[in-house]
Structure formats: structure tokens, C-alpha cells
Amino acid sequence: MSLHQIMYISSATGPVSATQCAAIAKDAEDRNRVDGVTGLLLFNSKRFLQVLEGPRDAVERIYQRITRDGRHNAIVKLRDAPIDAREFGEWGMAYDDPFQPASALKDKVAKLLDHAGPSTRAHFIGSAEMHRGETNP
């Protein structure tokens, strides 16, 4: 079976609580598992960054569903390519929790990226650093 990967970034159209974000991730994990799709979803209070990987038709179908989801705005596809092996063997998720310090988000993301390539790591670590506190000097 050939594998495919799509990575995208989008902006949230409105506020998303940590509880809502966890529910979104759980729902996606359950649906994606049926299609053999894994990946990583990061939400940093403003933006979603996600990698989907698995069979090409399933990955593309899920990405198209995401582009029609009203919770996303300004979706930009960062990668759309075949891959030799999964960077994420399981589904992972990290989100900015207002009750946790921002460093906890960066640490969690780093742990989830153990087997990711350098480009994927750079995207996710950079996004984790752009947390809710980015408005503070």
C-alpha cells in the first residue's frame, strides 16, 4: 500500500476551548482510524496545524472534508506528497491549554515528533512556540 501525507495550517474562525479541541481530536481520531489515517493535530489557541498520513484517497477525502469545515479559515496546504513510511504511527494531538504553561505545549509537541522528519519538526515546533502569549512582549 502506498502512503500519502498532507500537511496544512489554518486559522480558527472563532474561539475554541481546550475541551472543544480535545473533542475535535477524539472525533477525528475515531473517524480516521477506520480509514487507516494517522497524524498529528496541533492547536495553539489560534491556528490548527495538522499532518494526515495514510492511503492517498483517504487522506485526500479527509482533507477535503476539513476544507469545508466552518471552523477553519485561511487553509494553506504546506505539503501534499507520497511518503515511504509514516512519521506518526499513532494519532497524536497537542493543544494550548490555558491552565498549563506554554512550555508544556512545546514539550508535548517535541515528544510527539520523535520520528518526524526535520521539516515536519520545524513546522510543529514553530507553531507550538506561537502560543496564546504571543501578544505579550
C-alpha positions as CSV (number, residue, x, y, z in Angstrom):
1,M,0.0,0.0,0.0
2,S,1.4,3.4,-0.9
3,L,1.2,6.1,1.7
4,H,0.5,9.8,1.3
5,Q,0.9,12.8,3.5
6,I,-0.9,16.2,3.6
7,M,0.1,18.9,6.0
8,Y,-1.9,22.1,6.3
9,I,-2.3,25.1,8.5
10,S,-5.5,27.1,9.1
11,S,-6.9,29.8,11.4
12,A,-9.8,29.2,13.7
13,T,-12.9,31.1,12.8
14,G,-13.8,31.7,16.4
15,P,-12.8,30.8,19.9
16,V,-12.1,27.1,20.6
17,S,-11.7,25.9,24.2
18,A,-9.3,23.2,25.3
19,T,-12.3,20.9,25.9
20,Q,-13.7,21.6,22.4
21,C,-10.3,21.0,20.8
22,A,-9.9,17.7,22.7
23,A,-13.4,16.6,21.4
24,I,-12.5,17.6,17.8
25,A,-9.3,15.5,18.1
26,K,-11.1,12.5,19.6
27,D,-13.7,12.6,16.9
28,A,-11.1,12.9,14.1
29,E,-9.0,10.0,15.6
30,D,-12.1,7.7,15.7
31,R,-13.1,8.5,12.1
32,N,-9.6,8.5,10.7
33,R,-8.7,5.1,12.3
34,V,-11.4,3.5,10.2
35,D,-9.6,4.8,7.0
36,G,-6.1,3.9,8.2
37,V,-5.2,7.6,8.6
38,T,-2.9,8.7,11.3
39,G,-1.1,12.0,12.0
40,L,-0.7,14.9,14.4
41,L,-3.0,17.8,15.1
42,L,-1.7,20.9,16.9
43,F,-3.9,23.8,18.0
44,N,-2.2,26.8,19.6
45,S,-5.3,28.8,20.5
46,K,-5.4,30.5,17.1
47,R,-4.2,28.1,14.4
48,F,-4.6,24.4,13.5
49,L,-1.6,22.6,12.1
50,Q,-2.2,19.1,11.0
51,V,-0.4,16.2,9.3
52,L,-2.6,13.4,7.8
53,E,-0.9,10.3,6.5
54,G,-2.2,7.0,5.1
55,P,-3.8,5.8,1.9
56,R,-3.9,8.6,-0.6
57,D,-7.6,8.5,-1.3
58,A,-8.5,8.5,2.4
59,V,-6.0,11.4,3.2
60,E,-7.4,13.5,0.3
61,R,-11.0,12.8,1.3
62,I,-10.4,13.9,4.9
63,Y,-8.5,17.0,3.8
64,Q,-11.4,17.9,1.5
65,R,-13.8,17.5,4.4
66,I,-11.6,19.8,6.5
67,T,-11.7,22.5,3.8
68,R,-15.5,22.5,4.1
69,D,-15.5,22.7,7.9
70,G,-16.6,26.1,9.0
71,R,-14.3,26.1,12.0
72,H,-11.3,26.6,9.6
73,N,-10.4,29.8,7.7
74,A,-7.4,30.6,5.5
75,I,-6.4,27.0,4.9
76,V,-2.9,26.6,3.4
77,K,-1.6,23.3,2.3
78,L,2.0,23.0,3.2
79,R,2.7,19.5,1.9
80,D,1.0,17.1,-0.4
81,A,3.2,14.2,-1.3
82,P,3.8,10.4,-1.3
83,I,5.8,9.1,1.7
84,D,7.8,5.9,2.2
85,A,6.8,5.5,5.9
86,R,4.6,7.1,8.4
87,E,6.1,9.8,10.6
88,F,3.3,9.2,13.1
89,G,2.4,5.5,13.8
90,E,-0.5,6.6,16.0
91,W,-2.7,9.6,16.2
92,G,-1.3,12.5,18.3
93,M,-2.7,15.7,19.5
94,A,-1.4,18.8,21.3
95,Y,-3.3,21.9,22.1
96,D,-2.7,25.1,24.0
97,D,-4.3,24.6,27.4
98,P,-4.9,27.9,29.3
99,F,-4.3,26.1,32.6
100,Q,-0.9,24.8,31.5
101,P,2.2,27.0,30.9
102,A,3.2,27.4,27.2
103,S,6.4,25.4,27.7
104,A,4.2,22.3,28.4
105,L,2.7,22.6,24.9
106,K,6.2,22.8,23.3
107,D,7.4,19.8,25.4
108,K,4.4,17.7,24.4
109,V,4.8,18.5,20.7
110,A,8.5,17.6,20.9
111,K,7.7,14.2,22.3
112,L,5.0,13.5,19.7
113,L,7.6,14.4,17.0
114,D,10.1,11.7,18.0
115,H,10.1,10.0,14.5
116,A,9.2,13.0,12.4
117,G,11.5,14.4,9.7
118,P,13.2,17.8,10.1
119,S,10.7,19.8,8.0
120,T,7.7,18.4,10.0
121,R,9.5,19.1,13.3
122,A,10.3,22.7,12.3
123,H,6.7,23.4,11.4
124,F,5.2,21.9,14.6
125,I,7.8,23.3,17.0
126,G,7.5,26.8,15.4
127,S,3.7,26.6,15.7
128,A,3.9,25.5,19.3
129,E,6.0,28.5,20.1
130,M,3.4,30.8,18.6
131,H,1.1,30.3,21.6
132,R,-1.5,32.5,23.2
133,G,1.2,34.6,24.8
134,E,2.5,35.8,21.5
135,T,0.7,39.1,22.2
136,N,2.9,39.6,25.2
137,P,6.4,41.1,24.6
